[in-house]
Amino acid sequence: MDFLPIFQDMRGKPCLVVGGGATSARKINSLLRAAAAVTVVAPDLVDALARKAERGEIRHLPRRFEPSDIPGNRLVIAATDDRGVNRRIAELAGQHDVPVNVVDDPEACTFLLPSVVDRSPVVVAVSTGKASPVLARLLRTRLESLIPAGYGRLAELCARYRDRVKERFEEQRERRRFWDRVLEGAVAERIFAGQFAEAEAVIEQELAPDALESDTGEVYLVGAGPGDPDLLTFRALRLMQQADVVVYDRLVAEPILEMTRRDARRIYVGKQRNHHAMRQEEINRLLADLAKDGHRVLRLKGGDPFIFGRGGEEIDTLAAEGVPFQVVPGITAAAGCASYTGIPLTHRDYAQSVTFVTGHLKDGTMNLNWPALAQPNQTVVFYMGLAGLPIIVDRLIAHGVSHTMPVALIQQGTTHRQRVYSGTLSTILDLVEADPPEPPTLIIVGEVVKLREKLSWFRPPDEPHQGATTRILA
């Protein structure tokens, strides 16, 4: 280890920065976040630093560096555009035993400023020594996605309860077991979900004399998006790795399901037309019972749980049963499929509104507000509308929509099996009959479909050219 990782209290401590450019500004911002007292020596300052000087956030000496500037400082940063001056500053700092950082000259440094993930009071610093600052920034970016912003609030909660935990548990082993449950269980998840009062209630329960071995179950209602695993949220990924039971739908893509814990129990509750693996009421009951048994239950749903996903029904049951839950939104199929086919759902020239509607047939009919769906200058997106496509076409035309209105039918959007059928209300049925698509499919009706030919960007990996997986009939 070439450098000792150390976190030093710099509050109010004098620090010297030589140089007033953009690089200096970045270094100074780090010092100010640590509440250091910063003096900047430079004939001129970039605008950002000049504003800080005007507000009194930094002390500015508008001149060139002098050797007498160094004594009395806790650290020095040399950030001029003259390598010789920077080296001279480093030499003088060494004579006074003052740590020095020289920009773009690691050999002259006695300390390095790491890339930082700031979740105050939790701070993660990454350094590659003198090897590659770019790699350190890359690692920091990766860590940013893995460390929720709520860890800072979780640390603050731990600080408030530290003394009480010591009083409650005399042995260090017991205290460690308690904090393991807090930091990896229900308390942490409530903090991350912004449920601060609930988190404190749980930790109070955990501190009760009879609660040493207790564990509270919870349900995570997570939107898995339209199919591409890269579209999952950071929170979704974290909860997918924590759950010990996974309850999933038919529309959850297999690559996404594989990102859950390997040892988690998986329960399939998918629904297809005229065939349900489990009725909705049974699903609601299952989720509540599993959580009451102490499990962390991942309810994984395609798209977004609150857009034709029956998520509201499921959490209504959980709330009535007193089961803790949280909801993680996902990219709904309309947004994902439209983006991956180059069809903007709204556009100033074509559509000033967008309507999501279910095309799911009940008793062979679609009881929709057809006059509203036939209004001009809007985009209408039909979920689960493939079986009812003839009715959709017939009803829209009957209510005044032109038979030349563009239509796109998107099969398995955002995945490597994505296919797009592009036509009009008068031609789309012929396309589908000639080459039946595979569900799930999404139907977009509106003038915005015209933009697809110009704006389409996504090509599935196995698509040699656009025509191989796209059917177009004007």
N, C-alpha and C positions, 0 to 999 in steps of 0.2 A: 504494500500500500504506500504509494508515493506521497500522498497528502492525508493528514489526519482530518476526518470529518468532524466538525465541531460547530455547535450552535452557540453563539456568543450574544450576550445581552448588550445591545448597542443603544439603548434608550438614553438620549441626551448626551451620548459620547461624541467628541469632536472627530470628524473625518474630513480629509482633504481630497478633493478631486481637481486635477489639473487638466483643463480642456473644457471647451464650452460647446462641443458639437453634439450630433445626434447620438453617438456612442456614449458620450458622457451622460446624456440625458437618461439613457436606459440604466446605466449604473447608478445614477443618482436616485432614480425611482425606486430601485431595490433598497438603497440605504434609507430613504424616507419611509418606506413601508416598515422598516425596522425601527423607526423613530429616532434615527441618528441625527446629530447636529452637523449639517453639511456646509462646508466652505468650498466655493468654487473659485479657482484662480484661472482667469482667461480674459484676454482683451475684449472678446465679444462672445455673446451667447446666442444659441438658436432661440427661436421664439418661445418654445415651450419652457426653456430654462429662464428666459427673461421674465416670463409671467410668474414663475415661481419666486424669482428674486423680488419682483414687485409686491407680491403677497407676503413676503417675509418668510417663505418656506425654506429658502436657502440664503446663505450669505455670499455675496459676490464681490470679489476683489478684481476690478477691471484693469488688469495688468498682466505682464508675463510672470512666469514662475521665478521665485527667489529661494535660495537654500534655507532661509530663515522660516519659510512656510511650513516646514516639516515638523519640527519639534512640537510636542504637546498633542499630537493627533494619535488616535488609536489605530488608524489605518490610512493608507494613501492609495489612490487610484490615479495612474498616469494614463491619460487618454488624449494626448495631443496628436497631431498628424505628423510629428517629427520624431522619428525613431530614436535619434540621438538624444533629444531632450528627455524622452521617456526613459531611456537607459540611465541617463544622469540622475533622474528623479529616483529610480530604483536603487542606484548606488548610494545616494544620500540617505534614503530611507533605511537601507541596511546598516549604515553607520550609526543610526539612532535606534536600531532594533525596532523599527516600526514596520509592520507587515505591509507589503506593497503588491498591488495587482497592476500589471502592465498590459494594456489592451493589445491583442494580436501579437503578443511576444511571450509565450508561456515560459520560455527559459529564463526570463527576467523576473518572473513572479515568485513571491514567497507564499501567496495564497491565491486561490481561484474562487471566482463567484460561480456557483453551480446553477444549473437550470432548476427551477423551483416549481413544485406543485403546492399552491397555497390554499390550505383549508383551515386557516387559523382557528384555534391554536395548533392544529396539526399542520406540519410543514414537512414536505418530502423534498430532499435535495438530491440531484443527480449530477455526477461528474464523471468524466472519463480521464481525469488527470490531464495530461497534456496531449492526449491522443487525438480527440475529435470533438470539439464543441458541437458540431452539427449532429453527431450521434447522440450526445447528451440531450439536445433539444428534441430529437426524435423519440428517445426513451421517455422524456417528460410528457410528450404528447400522448404516448401510449398509456402512461399512468393516469393522465387526466381523465381518460375514458373509463378507468377502472376504479377510481376513487370518488365516490359521490360527494357533492358539495356538503351534504349533511354531516360528514365526519367531524367538521369543526364544532357543530352544535352537539354532537354526541360526546366529544371530548369535554365540552363545557359541562354537560350533564354529569359525566363521570367525576369531574372535579368537585361538583357540589355534593356528591354522595360519598366521596372518598372516606371521610372521617366516620360517617355512619356505618359504612361497610366494615371498617376496621373494628368498630365497637361490636358489631353484630357477629362477626366471624373472627375468632381469636387466632386460628391457625392460618398460615399463609396459603396452604393448599385449599382450604375452604374458600378463602377470598378469591383465589384464582378461578375456581370452579364457578363462583358467582359471576365474576366479570366475563368469563367465557359465555355464560348464558345470556348476559346482557348485551355483549358486543356482537354476538352472532345470532341473536334471536329476536323476539318480539319488540324489545325496547328499541334496538337499532332500527328495525324496519319502520317503526312508527315515527322515529326522528326523521328518517329519510323521506317519509311520506308527508312530513309537515304536521304530524299529529302530536304536538309537544305535550299537551295535557294528558293524553292517553299514555304516552311514554312514561311520564312520571307516575301515573297510576299503576302501571305494570311494575315499575321498579319498586314502588312501595309494597306491592303485593309480594314481590320476590324477597323483600327484606323481612317479611313476616316469619315468625319462628317455625311455622309448619310448611314453609314454601321452598325449602332447600332443593328438593328434587322436582319441583313443579315445572311444567313447561306449557306455555299457551300456544295452541294451534292457531293458524291463520290461513286465509284464502287470498291468493294473489290472482286477480282477474287481469290477465295480460293479453293485449292485442299482438298477434304474431305478424300482422301486416299481410300483404297480398301474396307473398311467396319468396321474395329475395331475402336471404338471411341478413344481408348488409343493411336492410332497412329497419332492423330491430333497434329499439332504444337501448341506451346503456342500462337503465333500470330494469328493463325486461330481461336482458342478459344476466344481470346479477341475480334476480329472483329465480330465473330458470335454473341456475346452479345451486340454489339454496333449497328448493322444494324437494321433499322426499316422496310426494305423490303427484303425478301429472295426469290431469283430466283433460283430454284433448278432442278437438273436432275433426271432421273429415277434411276441412279446408286448410288445416295446418300442414305446410309442406314438410316432407320427410327430412330435408337438411336442417330445418329449424327444430324439429322434434329431436334430432340427434344432438342438439346443443344443450339439452337438459342433462341433469346428472345421470351418469351411467347406472347407478344403483337405485334410481328412483323407480317406484312402482308406476306403471303406465295403465291408464284406464281409458279405453276408447268409447266415446259417447256420440259419435258422429251421426248426422242425419242426412239422408238422401231422399229424393222424391219418392213418396209412398213407402219409405222404409226408414225407421228410426231405431238405432241401436238401443236407445234409452229415451223415454219420454222426458220432456222438459221438467215436469214436476219431480221426476225421479232424480234428475241431475241436480236440481236445487237441493233435494234432501240429502243426496250423496255428499255434496260439498260441505254441508253443515255437519253431517255426522263425522266425516273424516277430520275436520278441524277440531271438533269436540273431543276426538280421540287423541289430540295432541299433535296432529300432523301439520306440516307446512304444505299446503295444497296449491299447486299451480293449475289454475283454470286457463288453459291456453286456447285462444280462439282466433280464427283467421280474421284478417282485417282489423277493425276496431270493435271492441266489445259493445260499444254503445250505438253502433250504426248497423241495424238489422242483425245484431249479434245476441239479442236477448240477455245482455249483461245486466240490464236494469232489473229483470225478473229474478235473476240469480242473487244479486246483492240485496234485493228486497227481502228474500227469504233469510239471508245471512243476518241482516239487520234485525229482523223479527226474532231470530234465535239468539241474538247477542254474540254472534261470531265475529271476531275482528277480520277486517278485510281491507285491501287497497286495490285501486284500479290503475292500470298502466295503459294509456291509450296506444293504439297502433296506427300505422298508416292505412287508412281505409282503401278498399279496392278501387274506388272511383279515382282517388288521387294517385295511387300507385300506377294503375293501368293507364290512366290518361297521360301521366308523365312519361312512361316508358314507351308510349306510342306516338309521342309528339303532338298530343291533342290538348291544348289548354282549355280547361273547363270554362273559363271566362276570358273574354277578349273585348276590348273597347269597341271594336268594329263589328263584332258578331254576336256576343252574348254578355248581357249585363247581370245575369243571375244564373244560378245552377240549382237544379232540384234532384234530390236523391229519392228514388221510389222503389219499392219492392215489386218485382214482377211475379212473385210467387202465387200460383193459382190455388184457389180454395173452391172446391166443388165445381171446377171447370170455368170459373169466372174470375174477373179482375175488377173489383169494386174500387176504382180509382177516380180521382177528380179530373176526368179527361179534358174538360174545357180549360182548366188551369194548365194542364200539361201541353196544351196546343197553342199556348200564347207565343208570340214572336219574340225574338231577341233573347232567348234563353237556351240553356243546355239541359237536357233531361238524361239522367243516368238511371238505367234499370238494373237492379240487382236481381239475380236468380230469375231472369226473364227468358231464358232460352226456350223452355217448353211453351211459354205463352207468347212467343214472338209473333205468330200470326194474328193474335188478338191485339197486340200492341200496334202493329202496322195498320190493321183495319180500323181501330178506334181513333188513332191519331189522324188518319186521312179523313175519316168520317167527321171529325171535329175541326176540319179546316187546314190541317197541315199539308203542305204541298207534297205530292208524291215524289218530287225531286229532292226532298230534304235529305241531306247526307246522314248516313248511319254507319257506325263502326261497331263490330262485334269482336271482342277481345277474349281470346282463349288463354287461360292460365298466364295472365299478365305478370310481368316482371321476372318470369322464370325462363329457363333455357327452352321451354316448350311453348313459349308465347307465339301465338299466331293472330293475325288481324284480318278480319273480313270487312272490306270497305265497299260500301255501295250507297244506295238510296232506299227510301221506303218502298219503292216499286221494284227494286232488284234484290234486296237483301234475302228474301225468302228463297229465291232461286239459287243464290250462292250457298246458303245453308243446306238446301236439299241436295245440291250436287256434291258437296263435300262437308258432311256433318261435323261440326266442331265438338270437342270434348269439354265437359264441364271441369272446373267452374268457368263460366263466361260472364262477361259484362257487356252491356249494350249502351252506347252513347249516341244520342240523337241530337243533332244541332248543326248549325252552320260552321261551328269550330272544327268539325271533322275535316273540312276542306283544307285546313292548315297542316294536316298530317303529312302529306306528301312533301311539304317544304321543311317541316320541323322534326320529322322522325330521326332519331339518333341511335336508339338501342337496337343491336343486332344479337339475337341469341347465338351462343357459341357454335352451334351446329348448323347455322344458316349460311349457305354459300353466297347467297345474294337475296335481296329483298323479295323478289318474286317467288322464291322457293317456299316461303311460308306465309305469303300474303295473297289473299284473293281479292281482286278489285273488279267491280262491275259498275259502270256508271249508269 
